[in-house]
Amino acid sequence: MSFSQMLSMATRFAAAALISVAAAGAATAENATEIQLSYKDKKFDPAEVSAPANTAIVIRLRNLDAKAMEFESKSLKVEKVVAGGSDATINVRAQKPGRYEFFDEYNEKTARGALVVK
């Protein structure tokens, strides 16, 4: 087998792998639990949300304040800066049952919430 044939085969394999990963990601997003969350005046609304266990979660966060905020959760292993007056999508892997705290890193003492997984 020539080098160009091997390169062509490797390229086709890589493309197929990329397509299957993208399809798996789309399937996961379709099966995910979607949670709507807003942020205003250094508070999350609602302050507590729930989701089923062992299911991917998509948090749609709307920052209604003029200033940026940083959604963070050490237990969920996510963090995302959300500009003032904008929306963000935060993808969370499927979790075991439990309570997972989140907060705005810029206002950690007042802006707190929790995701309860059942």
C-alpha positions, 0 to 999 in steps of 0.5 A, a space after each residue: 500500500 502506497 503512502 497516499 493510499 494510507 493517507 487517504 484511508 486515514 483521512 476517511 477513518 478520521 472523518 467517519 470517527 468525527 461524524 460518529 462523535 458528532 452524532 452521539 453528541 446530538 443524540 445526547 443533547 436531544 435526550 438531555 433534561 433542559 433547565 431554564 435559569 435566570 440571574 438578576 440582582 445577584 440571585 438565581 431564579 429559581 434558586 433550586 432546580 431538579 433533574 433526573 439522575 443519569 441523564 445529561 442536563 442542559 442549563 439555559 442561563 439568562 443573565 438579566 443584569 448589566 454586568 457579567 457573572 460567572 456560573 460555577 459549580 465545583 461539584 458539577 465541574 463546570 464554569 462559564 462567564 456570561 456577559 451582562 444581558 446575554 444568554 448561555 448554554 451550560 452542558 452538564 454530564 449525567 449525574 448520580 442522585 445528590 445535591 450539587 451547589 452552584 454560584 456566581 463566582 463574582 458574588 459567591 456569598 449572595 448568588 447561590 443555588 442548587 441542582 437536585 438530582 433524583 
